[in-house]
Structure formats: C-alpha cells, structure tokens
Amino acid sequence: MLARTGHLDGLRHLLGRYPVVAILGARQVGKTTLARQLIPTLRMRSTVFDLEDPRDLARLADPMLALEPLTGLVVLDEVQRRPELFPVLRVLADRSRRRLRFLVLGSASLELLRQSSESLAGRIAHYILPGLSLDEVGVAHMARLWLRGGFPRSYLAPSGALSLDWRRRFIRTFLERDLPQLGIGVPAPTLHRFWSMLAHYHGQIWNASEFGRSFGVADTTVRRYLDALTATFVVRQLRPWSENLRKRQVKAPKVYLADSGLLHTLLDIETADVLERHPKVGASWEGFMLETVIQQLRLRPEQCYFWATHGGAELDLLVVDGTRRIGFEFKRTTVPALTRSMHAALADLNLSLLTVVHAGSETFQLGPRARAVAARRIVEDLT
C-alpha cells in the first residue's frame, strides 16, 4: 500500500476550512483506503459508515438520530446511494461547524454533485481523487504505470497477468453492477461495445454523428453513454478552447479514457511488447502524459482545455490559470522541435509558456517561451 501524502495534505487542508468534504473518483481508485490513512492523522474521534453494508444502512434509518450526537469526523462511504442524507448534513454542518466534520466518498459525480450543490452550497468542498501518479510510484516505474494504469490493485498486482485479470474483472463488474447501482440504466453489452469503440478513438475529437451511425441510434443517445462514463470518472472529456480569432475553431470535446490500463485492456493490449507495436501507442502515450501533467500540477477540470482550428493548428493541452495561459504538446519522439502548429498556438493564444513533453532524456529550451521537457524528468522539471 502506497502512502498518498499529497492527497492527505490536500484533504486535511479542506477539512480545516469546510464542514463537509467529498472525495470523488472512480470505483476502486483508493478513496476508502485514503480515508483510512487520513483518520489516524487527524487526532480526533472518527465514525465510519459504509453505505454498501446493510448494518450501517440500518444504523442510518433515522439519519438525524444517528448522526446528531456524534463528534469529530464522520465518514460516509458511497454516499450517492443515500442522497437523502444531504439535507441532514446541511443542518448538522450549520449547527456544529467546529465539533463535527463530514468526509463523504462517492463514485459518481452525477447525482452526488447535483444533490450536494442543492443542499450544501458553501459548506462542501469536492476533491477528485485520480489513480496513482508518477510522482507517487517514482519515475523509474513509468513503463509499468503506463501499461497497467493507476488503479492501485492493477498497478500493485504481483504479475502482469494478474494485473490484466483484475482490469478485465473491473470492467465487467463496473458495467454489470456498479453502473446500474448508480442509476445508469444502459445494458452492459451496449456500454461495453461503446466503451471499446471509444478506446479506438482515444485522443480524438468527439463525433456524435459517427458514433450514432455506428450504433444505429440518435446522437443524443450516444452522448448519454459518453456522459455516463465521464460522470463515473473512467472517461475524460477535454473541452475545446474558443475565442474571437480569425480562424474557424473546433467546438467539440476531445475524449480520452482516463486510465491507460483500462484503455490497454479494451484494446486487447496485454504486454509492453504488444503496446510498442500497436497503432494506438502514440495516442496512449499522449493520454498518459496528459493525465500525468494534470495530476502533477494539481489542475482542476475547469482549467484544462485543448485547442484546434479547422486549418490544422492545434494544442494538446491548454491550461488557463487566471490571465496566464500555458500550453502543452505531447510528442513520443526523442527529437522534439517547434512546428508550424506550435508557433500558431504561441501567437494566437498568447501563451506564457509552451512545454513539449517528449520521450527523450534531456530538458532544454526550444525557443522564446518554449521548452522541451523529458518525460522521465517531468516530476522534477514541471514547475
């Protein structure tokens, strides 16, 4: 078990400011483990309710009666299963801001965010927990993290075969049990087919019409499938950046499978050798490094965009931080160079800095406001 120190620090900071903190993330990403690691560091009494445990559900039959006498930290795991708890949390948060804190854990943003925004506005902070990151496992294990992905049980499995078996089981269980429990009523075979098809479009611009034709359904239906996988944190939709330029700009999102290990499983990539020879190896590496940058810089979803024009200029990741704009390109090459597209992004978007993350071994300047950063040095050089 890896100690996720950075995330523990972030949660302690939020619990000092808000009466309710929600840890959101995909199933099996480590939310419960992180909460267990956090509890001993807070030096306060704690009470844990697992809302998948019938005994804990029985204890919460009358939530006000069960929760009001408590002090310290109250952990509610898989809270989206009991959305009626949120009004109770609002009342208790207002009554006892100093003596009681709530840590709620959820595997979907859809219902949880809707309920919490209605009931706990101003009282709740949301913390999205990703999979294991490069700075947590160490750069020496980059290849393993890329192949297996960041789910702790997949990454830490004793062998590649056991890791692959875990991921296959995860996909099956996620589609057959977890999504229906979250109220997403799409048949498992349909979503599996859609997810597999989406894996082949990893890193590409979303085309609802093309997907709709492939499935023989309306554009709105495949959009609902995409939103379901996004809401459960297994797909990332990277929003397009658009502004008043004399260029036609792409307005559809770019789609990535959030975890490289699940991507490889859906593409039937079992080993590093197969990955190196696969036609999607470049797209897989791009998505892996994109997630690495987002995690390393602790970026929020609303800070992350991509940019593309119909004339061919594009930028893999645009980070908007106030008035400052930082661009990232991901090139699986050992000889990165500034391209016409990069020059266009620097000029049209008025970037403060353009970073080209590459597969070589050196970090160096490419030109004014542009640098090349080696992937193996990204943890130390990405500042």
C-alpha positions as a Markdown table, in Angstrom:
| # | Residue | x | y | z |
|---|---|---|---|---|
| 1 | Met | 0.0 | 0.0 | 0.0 |
| 2 | Leu | 1.4 | 3.4 | -1.0 |
| 3 | Ala | 1.0 | 6.4 | 1.2 |
| 4 | Arg | -0.6 | 9.1 | -0.9 |
| 5 | Thr | 0.9 | 12.0 | 1.1 |
| 6 | Gly | 0.0 | 14.8 | -1.3 |
| 7 | His | -3.7 | 13.9 | -1.3 |
| 8 | Leu | -3.7 | 13.5 | 2.5 |
| 9 | Asp | -2.3 | 17.0 | 2.8 |
| 10 | Gly | -5.0 | 18.4 | 0.5 |
| 11 | Leu | -7.8 | 16.7 | 2.4 |
| 12 | Arg | -6.5 | 17.9 | 5.8 |
| 13 | His | -6.4 | 21.5 | 4.4 |
| 14 | Leu | -10.0 | 21.2 | 3.1 |
| 15 | Leu | -11.3 | 19.7 | 6.4 |
| 16 | Gly | -9.9 | 22.7 | 8.2 |
| 17 | Arg | -12.0 | 25.1 | 6.0 |
| 18 | Tyr | -15.2 | 23.2 | 5.3 |
| 19 | Pro | -17.6 | 21.2 | 7.4 |
| 20 | Val | -18.2 | 18.7 | 4.6 |
| 21 | Val | -15.5 | 17.4 | 2.2 |
| 22 | Ala | -16.4 | 15.0 | -0.7 |
| 23 | Ile | -13.8 | 12.6 | -2.1 |
| 24 | Leu | -14.9 | 11.8 | -5.7 |
| 25 | Gly | -13.4 | 9.2 | -8.0 |
| 26 | Ala | -13.8 | 6.0 | -9.9 |
| 27 | Arg | -14.6 | 2.8 | -8.2 |
| 28 | Gln | -11.6 | 1.0 | -6.7 |
| 29 | Val | -9.4 | 4.1 | -7.2 |
| 30 | Gly | -8.5 | 4.1 | -3.5 |
| 31 | Lys | -11.0 | 6.5 | -1.8 |
| 32 | Thr | -11.7 | 4.2 | 1.1 |
| 33 | Thr | -8.0 | 3.4 | 1.6 |
| 34 | Leu | -7.2 | 7.1 | 1.6 |
| 35 | Ala | -9.9 | 7.9 | 4.2 |
| 36 | Arg | -8.5 | 5.1 | 6.4 |
| 37 | Gln | -5.0 | 6.6 | 6.0 |
| 38 | Leu | -6.3 | 10.1 | 6.9 |
| 39 | Ile | -8.2 | 9.2 | 10.1 |
| 40 | Pro | -5.2 | 8.5 | 12.3 |
| 41 | Thr | -3.5 | 11.8 | 11.2 |
| 42 | Leu | -6.4 | 14.0 | 12.4 |
| 43 | Arg | -6.2 | 13.2 | 16.1 |
| 44 | Met | -10.0 | 13.3 | 16.5 |
| 45 | Arg | -12.7 | 10.8 | 17.1 |
| 46 | Ser | -14.0 | 9.1 | 14.0 |
| 47 | Thr | -17.1 | 7.2 | 13.0 |
| 48 | Val | -17.3 | 5.3 | 9.7 |
| 49 | Phe | -20.5 | 4.3 | 7.8 |
| 50 | Asp | -20.2 | 2.1 | 4.7 |
| 51 | Leu | -23.4 | 2.6 | 2.8 |
| 52 | Glu | -22.9 | -0.7 | 1.0 |
| 53 | Asp | -23.1 | -2.5 | 4.3 |
| 54 | Pro | -26.7 | -3.4 | 5.4 |
| 55 | Arg | -25.8 | -3.0 | 9.0 |
| 56 | Asp | -24.6 | 0.6 | 8.5 |
| 57 | Leu | -27.7 | 1.3 | 6.4 |
| 58 | Ala | -29.8 | 0.1 | 9.3 |
| 59 | Arg | -27.9 | 2.4 | 11.7 |
| 60 | Leu | -28.8 | 5.3 | 9.4 |
| 61 | Ala | -32.5 | 4.5 | 9.2 |
| 62 | Asp | -33.1 | 7.7 | 11.1 |
| 63 | Pro | -30.1 | 9.8 | 10.0 |
| 64 | Met | -30.7 | 12.7 | 12.3 |
| 65 | Leu | -31.0 | 10.5 | 15.3 |
| 66 | Ala | -27.8 | 8.6 | 14.3 |
| 67 | Leu | -25.6 | 11.5 | 13.3 |
| 68 | Glu | -26.5 | 14.4 | 15.6 |
| 69 | Pro | -24.8 | 13.0 | 18.8 |
| 70 | Leu | -21.5 | 12.3 | 17.0 |
| 71 | Thr | -18.4 | 14.5 | 17.3 |
| 72 | Gly | -15.1 | 14.5 | 15.4 |
| 73 | Leu | -15.0 | 13.1 | 11.9 |
| 74 | Val | -17.9 | 11.2 | 10.3 |
| 75 | Val | -17.1 | 9.2 | 7.1 |
| 76 | Leu | -19.9 | 8.2 | 4.8 |
| 77 | Asp | -18.6 | 5.8 | 2.1 |
| 78 | Glu | -20.6 | 5.5 | -1.2 |
| 79 | Val | -22.8 | 8.4 | -0.2 |
| 80 | Gln | -24.5 | 8.7 | -3.5 |
| 81 | Arg | -26.5 | 5.6 | -2.5 |
| 82 | Arg | -28.3 | 7.7 | 0.1 |
| 83 | Pro | -28.9 | 11.2 | -1.5 |
| 84 | Glu | -31.5 | 12.0 | 1.2 |
| 85 | Leu | -28.6 | 12.4 | 3.6 |
| 86 | Phe | -27.5 | 15.7 | 2.1 |
| 87 | Pro | -30.2 | 17.9 | 3.7 |
| 88 | Val | -29.4 | 16.3 | 7.1 |
| 89 | Leu | -25.7 | 17.1 | 6.6 |
| 90 | Arg | -26.6 | 20.7 | 5.8 |
| 91 | Val | -28.5 | 21.0 | 9.1 |
| 92 | Leu | -25.7 | 19.4 | 11.1 |
| 93 | Ala | -23.0 | 21.3 | 9.4 |
| 94 | Asp | -24.7 | 24.6 | 10.3 |
| 95 | Arg | -25.3 | 23.5 | 13.9 |
| 96 | Ser | -21.8 | 22.3 | 14.8 |
| 97 | Arg | -19.2 | 23.7 | 12.4 |
| 98 | Arg | -16.4 | 23.2 | 14.9 |
| 99 | Arg | -17.1 | 20.0 | 16.6 |
| 100 | Leu | -18.2 | 17.9 | 13.6 |
| 101 | Arg | -16.7 | 17.3 | 10.2 |
| 102 | Phe | -18.1 | 15.0 | 7.4 |
| 103 | Leu | -16.0 | 13.2 | 4.9 |
| 104 | Val | -18.2 | 11.7 | 2.1 |
| 105 | Leu | -17.0 | 9.3 | -0.5 |
| 106 | Gly | -18.6 | 8.9 | -3.9 |
| 107 | Ser | -18.0 | 7.0 | -7.1 |
| 108 | Ala | -20.0 | 9.3 | -9.4 |
| 109 | Ser | -20.3 | 13.0 | -9.9 |
| 110 | Leu | -23.7 | 12.9 | -11.5 |
| 111 | Glu | -26.1 | 12.6 | -8.6 |
| 112 | Leu | -23.6 | 13.4 | -5.8 |
| 113 | Leu | -22.7 | 16.8 | -7.3 |
| 114 | Arg | -26.4 | 17.7 | -8.0 |
| 115 | Gln | -27.5 | 16.8 | -4.5 |
| 116 | Ser | -24.6 | 18.5 | -2.8 |
| 117 | Ser | -24.8 | 21.7 | -4.8 |
| 118 | Glu | -28.5 | 22.0 | -3.9 |
| 119 | Ser | -28.2 | 21.1 | -0.2 |
| 120 | Leu | -24.7 | 22.1 | 0.8 |
| 121 | Ala | -23.8 | 25.2 | -1.2 |
| 122 | Gly | -21.0 | 27.0 | 0.6 |
| 123 | Arg | -20.5 | 24.2 | 3.0 |
| 124 | Ile | -18.8 | 21.5 | 0.9 |
| 125 | Ala | -15.5 | 21.1 | -0.9 |
| 126 | His | -15.1 | 18.5 | -3.7 |
| 127 | Tyr | -11.8 | 16.6 | -4.0 |
| 128 | Ile | -11.4 | 14.4 | -7.1 |
| 129 | Leu | -9.0 | 11.5 | -6.4 |
| 130 | Pro | -7.2 | 10.2 | -9.5 |
| 131 | Gly | -5.3 | 6.9 | -9.8 |
| 132 | Leu | -1.7 | 6.5 | -8.8 |
| 133 | Ser | 0.5 | 9.2 | -10.3 |
| 134 | Leu | 4.1 | 9.2 | -11.5 |
| 135 | Asp | 5.4 | 11.2 | -8.5 |
| 136 | Glu | 3.8 | 8.6 | -6.2 |
| 137 | Val | 5.2 | 5.5 | -7.8 |
| 138 | Gly | 8.5 | 7.0 | -8.9 |
| 139 | Val | 9.8 | 7.8 | -12.4 |
| 140 | Ala | 11.7 | 4.5 | -12.5 |
| 141 | His | 8.3 | 2.7 | -12.7 |
| 142 | Met | 6.9 | 4.9 | -15.5 |
| 143 | Ala | 6.6 | 2.0 | -18.0 |
| 144 | Arg | 4.8 | -0.2 | -15.5 |
| 145 | Leu | 2.4 | 2.7 | -14.6 |
| 146 | Trp | 1.7 | 3.4 | -18.3 |
| 147 | Leu | 1.0 | -0.2 | -19.1 |
| 148 | Arg | -1.1 | -1.2 | -16.0 |
| 149 | Gly | -2.7 | 2.2 | -15.3 |
| 150 | Gly | -3.2 | 3.9 | -11.9 |
| 151 | Phe | -5.8 | 1.8 | -10.2 |
| 152 | Pro | -3.9 | 0.6 | -7.1 |
| 153 | Arg | -4.8 | -3.1 | -7.4 |
| 154 | Ser | -3.9 | -3.2 | -11.0 |
| 155 | Tyr | -0.5 | -1.4 | -10.6 |
| 156 | Leu | 0.5 | -3.3 | -7.4 |
| 157 | Ala | -0.5 | -6.8 | -8.7 |
| 158 | Pro | 2.3 | -9.3 | -8.3 |
| 159 | Ser | 2.4 | -10.0 | -12.1 |
| 160 | Gly | 1.3 | -8.6 | -15.4 |
| 161 | Ala | -1.1 | -11.4 | -15.9 |
| 162 | Leu | -2.8 | -10.8 | -12.5 |
| 163 | Ser | -3.0 | -7.1 | -13.3 |
| 164 | Leu | -4.7 | -7.8 | -16.6 |
| 165 | Asp | -7.1 | -10.2 | -14.9 |
| 166 | Trp | -8.0 | -7.5 | -12.3 |
| 167 | Arg | -8.7 | -5.0 | -15.0 |
| 168 | Arg | -10.9 | -7.4 | -17.0 |
| 169 | Arg | -12.9 | -8.2 | -13.9 |
| 170 | Phe | -13.2 | -4.5 | -13.1 |
| 171 | Ile | -14.6 | -3.7 | -16.5 |
| 172 | Arg | -17.2 | -6.5 | -16.2 |
| 173 | Thr | -18.2 | -5.6 | -12.7 |
| 174 | Phe | -18.3 | -1.9 | -13.4 |
| 175 | Leu | -20.7 | -2.4 | -16.3 |
| 176 | Glu | -22.9 | -5.2 | -14.8 |
| 177 | Arg | -23.2 | -4.0 | -11.2 |
| 178 | Asp | -21.7 | -0.6 | -10.5 |
| 179 | Leu | -23.4 | 1.5 | -13.2 |
| 180 | Pro | -26.9 | 0.0 | -12.6 |
| 181 | Gln | -26.5 | 0.7 | -8.9 |
| 182 | Leu | -25.7 | 4.4 | -9.7 |
| 183 | Gly | -29.0 | 4.6 | -11.7 |
| 184 | Ile | -27.4 | 4.4 | -15.2 |
| 185 | Gly | -29.8 | 2.1 | -17.0 |
| 186 | Val | -27.9 | 1.2 | -20.1 |
| 187 | Pro | -27.5 | -2.5 | -20.9 |
| 188 | Ala | -24.0 | -3.8 | -20.0 |
| 189 | Pro | -23.3 | -5.2 | -23.5 |
| 190 | Thr | -24.2 | -1.9 | -25.1 |
| 191 | Leu | -22.0 | 0.1 | -22.9 |
| 192 | His | -19.1 | -2.4 | -23.3 |
| 193 | Arg | -19.3 | -2.1 | -27.0 |
| 194 | Phe | -19.5 | 1.7 | -26.8 |
| 195 | Trp | -16.5 | 1.8 | -24.4 |
| 196 | Ser | -14.4 | -0.5 | -26.6 |
| 197 | Met | -15.2 | 1.7 | -29.6 |
| 198 | Leu | -14.3 | 4.8 | -27.6 |
| 199 | Ala | -10.9 | 3.2 | -26.8 |
| 200 | His | -10.1 | 3.2 | -30.6 |
| 201 | Tyr | -11.0 | 7.0 | -30.7 |
| 202 | His | -8.9 | 7.7 | -27.6 |
| 203 | Gly | -7.3 | 11.2 | -28.1 |
| 204 | Gln | -9.6 | 12.2 | -30.9 |
| 205 | Ile | -12.3 | 14.8 | -31.2 |
| 206 | Trp | -15.8 | 13.6 | -30.3 |
| 207 | Asn | -18.1 | 12.9 | -33.3 |
| 208 | Ala | -21.6 | 12.1 | -32.1 |
| 209 | Ser | -22.9 | 11.6 | -35.6 |
| 210 | Glu | -20.3 | 9.0 | -36.4 |
| 211 | Phe | -20.9 | 7.1 | -33.1 |
| 212 | Gly | -24.7 | 7.4 | -33.6 |
| 213 | Arg | -24.5 | 5.8 | -37.1 |
| 214 | Ser | -22.3 | 3.0 | -35.8 |
| 215 | Phe | -24.8 | 2.2 | -33.1 |
| 216 | Gly | -27.9 | 2.9 | -35.1 |
| 217 | Val | -29.2 | 5.3 | -32.5 |
| 218 | Ala | -29.6 | 9.1 | -32.2 |
| 219 | Asp | -26.8 | 11.4 | -31.4 |
| 220 | Thr | -28.3 | 12.3 | -28.1 |
| 221 | Thr | -28.3 | 8.6 | -27.1 |
| 222 | Val | -24.5 | 8.1 | -27.6 |
| 223 | Arg | -24.0 | 11.4 | -25.9 |
| 224 | Arg | -25.8 | 10.0 | -22.9 |
| 225 | Tyr | -23.4 | 7.0 | -23.0 |
| 226 | Leu | -20.4 | 9.3 | -23.1 |
| 227 | Asp | -21.7 | 11.4 | -20.2 |
| 228 | Ala | -22.4 | 8.3 | -18.1 |
| 229 | Leu | -18.7 | 7.1 | -18.4 |
| 230 | Thr | -17.5 | 10.6 | -17.8 |
| 231 | Ala | -19.6 | 11.0 | -14.7 |
| 232 | Thr | -18.1 | 7.9 | -13.3 |
| 233 | Phe | -14.5 | 9.1 | -13.9 |
| 234 | Val | -13.4 | 6.4 | -16.4 |
| 235 | Val | -13.5 | 8.9 | -19.4 |
| 236 | Arg | -12.2 | 12.4 | -19.6 |
| 237 | Gln | -13.8 | 14.9 | -21.9 |
| 238 | Leu | -11.3 | 17.7 | -22.6 |
| 239 | Arg | -13.2 | 20.8 | -23.5 |
| 240 | Pro | -12.3 | 22.9 | -26.6 |
| 241 | Trp | -11.0 | 26.4 | -26.1 |
| 242 | Ser | -12.6 | 29.0 | -28.3 |
| 243 | Glu | -12.2 | 32.8 | -28.6 |
| 244 | Asn | -12.6 | 35.5 | -31.1 |
| 245 | Leu | -9.9 | 34.7 | -33.7 |
| 246 | Arg | -10.0 | 34.9 | -37.4 |
| 247 | Lys | -9.9 | 31.2 | -37.6 |
| 248 | Arg | -12.6 | 28.5 | -37.5 |
| 249 | Gln | -12.1 | 26.6 | -34.3 |
| 250 | Val | -13.2 | 23.1 | -33.2 |
| 251 | Lys | -16.1 | 23.2 | -30.8 |
| 252 | Ala | -16.5 | 19.5 | -29.9 |
| 253 | Pro | -14.6 | 18.0 | -26.9 |
| 254 | Lys | -11.7 | 15.6 | -27.2 |
| 255 | Val | -12.2 | 12.2 | -25.5 |
| 256 | Tyr | -9.7 | 10.2 | -23.6 |
| 257 | Leu | -10.0 | 7.0 | -21.5 |
| 258 | Ala | -8.9 | 8.4 | -18.1 |
| 259 | Asp | -6.8 | 5.3 | -17.2 |
| 260 | Ser | -4.2 | 3.9 | -19.5 |
| 261 | Gly | -4.5 | 0.4 | -18.1 |
| 262 | Leu | -8.2 | 0.2 | -18.9 |
| 263 | Leu | -7.5 | 1.6 | -22.3 |
| 264 | His | -5.0 | -1.2 | -23.0 |
| 265 | Thr | -7.4 | -3.8 | -21.7 |
| 266 | Leu | -10.2 | -2.6 | -24.0 |
| 267 | Leu | -7.7 | -2.6 | -26.9 |
| 268 | Asp | -6.5 | -6.1 | -26.1 |
| 269 | Ile | -3.0 | -4.9 | -25.3 |
| 270 | Glu | -1.6 | -7.4 | -22.8 |
| 271 | Thr | 2.1 | -6.7 | -22.7 |
| 272 | Ala | 4.6 | -3.9 | -23.2 |
| 273 | Asp | 5.8 | -5.5 | -26.4 |
| 274 | Val | 2.3 | -5.5 | -27.8 |
| 275 | Leu | 1.9 | -1.9 | -26.8 |
| 276 | Glu | 5.0 | -0.8 | -28.5 |
| 277 | Arg | 3.8 | -2.3 | -31.8 |
| 278 | His | 0.2 | -1.2 | -31.5 |
| 279 | Pro | -1.1 | 1.5 | -33.9 |
| 280 | Lys | -2.6 | 3.4 | -30.9 |
| 281 | Val | 0.7 | 3.6 | -29.0 |
| 282 | Gly | 1.1 | 7.3 | -29.7 |
| 283 | Ala | -2.4 | 8.1 | -28.6 |
| 284 | Ser | -2.0 | 6.0 | -25.5 |
| 285 | Trp | 1.3 | 7.8 | -24.6 |
| 286 | Glu | -0.3 | 11.2 | -25.2 |
| 287 | Gly | -3.2 | 10.4 | -22.9 |
| 288 | Phe | -0.9 | 9.0 | -20.2 |
| 289 | Met | 1.3 | 12.1 | -20.2 |
| 290 | Leu | -1.7 | 14.4 | -20.3 |
| 291 | Glu | -3.1 | 12.8 | -17.1 |
| 292 | Thr | 0.4 | 13.0 | -15.6 |
| 293 | Val | 0.7 | 16.7 | -16.2 |
| 294 | Ile | -2.9 | 17.3 | -14.8 |
| 295 | Gln | -2.0 | 15.3 | -11.7 |
| 296 | Gln | 1.4 | 16.8 | -11.3 |
| 297 | Leu | 0.1 | 20.4 | -11.5 |
| 298 | Arg | -3.0 | 19.6 | -9.4 |
| 299 | Leu | -5.2 | 21.1 | -12.2 |
| 300 | Arg | -8.9 | 21.4 | -11.8 |
| 301 | Pro | -11.1 | 20.3 | -14.7 |
| 302 | Glu | -12.2 | 23.9 | -15.4 |
| 303 | Gln | -8.6 | 24.9 | -16.0 |
| 304 | Cys | -8.0 | 22.3 | -18.8 |
| 305 | Tyr | -8.8 | 22.7 | -22.5 |
| 306 | Phe | -7.5 | 21.7 | -25.9 |
| 307 | Trp | -7.3 | 24.0 | -28.9 |
| 308 | Ala | -7.7 | 23.2 | -32.6 |
| 309 | Thr | -8.6 | 25.0 | -35.7 |
| 310 | His | -10.1 | 23.7 | -38.9 |
| 311 | Gly | -7.0 | 24.8 | -40.6 |
| 312 | Gly | -4.9 | 22.3 | -38.7 |
| 313 | Ala | -3.4 | 24.2 | -35.9 |
| 314 | Glu | -3.8 | 22.5 | -32.5 |
| 315 | Leu | -2.6 | 22.3 | -28.9 |
| 316 | Asp | -2.9 | 19.1 | -26.9 |
| 317 | Leu | -3.5 | 20.8 | -23.5 |
| 318 | Leu | -4.2 | 24.5 | -22.7 |
| 319 | Val | -4.1 | 25.4 | -19.0 |
| 320 | Val | -5.9 | 28.6 | -18.2 |
| 321 | Asp | -4.9 | 30.0 | -14.8 |
| 322 | Gly | -6.4 | 33.4 | -14.4 |
| 323 | Thr | -4.9 | 35.6 | -17.1 |
| 324 | Arg | -2.0 | 33.2 | -17.6 |
| 325 | Arg | -2.1 | 30.6 | -20.4 |
| 326 | Ile | 0.3 | 27.6 | -20.5 |
| 327 | Gly | 0.4 | 25.2 | -23.4 |
| 328 | Phe | 1.5 | 21.5 | -23.6 |
| 329 | Glu | 2.2 | 19.3 | -26.5 |
| 330 | Phe | 2.9 | 15.5 | -26.1 |
| 331 | Lys | 5.3 | 14.0 | -28.7 |
| 332 | Arg | 6.5 | 10.5 | -28.5 |
| 333 | Thr | 9.8 | 11.3 | -30.1 |
| 334 | Thr | 13.4 | 11.8 | -28.9 |
| 335 | Val | 14.0 | 14.8 | -31.2 |
| 336 | Pro | 11.2 | 17.4 | -30.4 |
| 337 | Ala | 11.1 | 20.6 | -32.4 |
| 338 | Leu | 8.8 | 23.6 | -32.8 |
| 339 | Thr | 6.2 | 23.0 | -35.5 |
| 340 | Arg | 4.1 | 25.5 | -37.5 |
| 341 | Ser | 1.1 | 24.4 | -35.3 |
| 342 | Met | 3.1 | 25.2 | -32.2 |
| 343 | His | 4.1 | 28.6 | -33.5 |
| 344 | Ala | 0.4 | 29.3 | -34.3 |
| 345 | Ala | -0.6 | 28.3 | -30.7 |
| 346 | Leu | 2.1 | 30.5 | -29.2 |
| 347 | Ala | 1.0 | 33.5 | -31.2 |
| 348 | Asp | -2.8 | 33.1 | -31.4 |
| 349 | Leu | -3.3 | 32.1 | -27.8 |
| 350 | Asn | -0.7 | 34.4 | -26.3 |
| 351 | Leu | 0.9 | 31.6 | -24.3 |
| 352 | Ser | 3.1 | 32.4 | -21.4 |
| 353 | Leu | 5.0 | 29.2 | -22.0 |
| 354 | Leu | 4.7 | 26.2 | -24.3 |
| 355 | Thr | 6.1 | 22.9 | -23.0 |
| 356 | Val | 6.7 | 20.0 | -25.3 |
| 357 | Val | 6.8 | 16.7 | -23.3 |
| 358 | His | 8.9 | 14.2 | -25.2 |
| 359 | Ala | 10.3 | 10.6 | -24.9 |
| 360 | Gly | 13.9 | 11.7 | -24.9 |
| 361 | Ser | 16.3 | 12.1 | -22.0 |
| 362 | Glu | 17.0 | 15.8 | -21.9 |
| 363 | Thr | 15.2 | 19.0 | -21.0 |
| 364 | Phe | 16.2 | 22.1 | -23.0 |
| 365 | Gln | 14.9 | 25.4 | -24.5 |
| 366 | Leu | 13.3 | 25.2 | -27.9 |
| 367 | Gly | 13.0 | 29.0 | -28.3 |
| 368 | Pro | 11.4 | 32.0 | -26.6 |
| 369 | Arg | 8.6 | 30.9 | -24.4 |
| 370 | Ala | 9.1 | 27.3 | -25.5 |
| 371 | Arg | 10.9 | 24.4 | -23.9 |
| 372 | Ala | 11.2 | 20.6 | -24.3 |
| 373 | Val | 10.8 | 18.5 | -21.1 |
| 374 | Ala | 11.8 | 14.9 | -21.0 |
| 375 | Ala | 9.0 | 12.6 | -19.8 |
| 376 | Arg | 11.4 | 10.8 | -17.3 |
| 377 | Arg | 12.2 | 14.2 | -15.8 |
| 378 | Ile | 8.7 | 15.6 | -15.7 |
| 379 | Val | 8.2 | 15.3 | -12.0 |
| 380 | Glu | 11.3 | 17.4 | -11.2 |
| 381 | Asp | 11.2 | 19.8 | -14.3 |
| 382 | Leu | 7.5 | 20.5 | -14.5 |
| 383 | Thr | 7.3 | 23.6 | -12.2 |
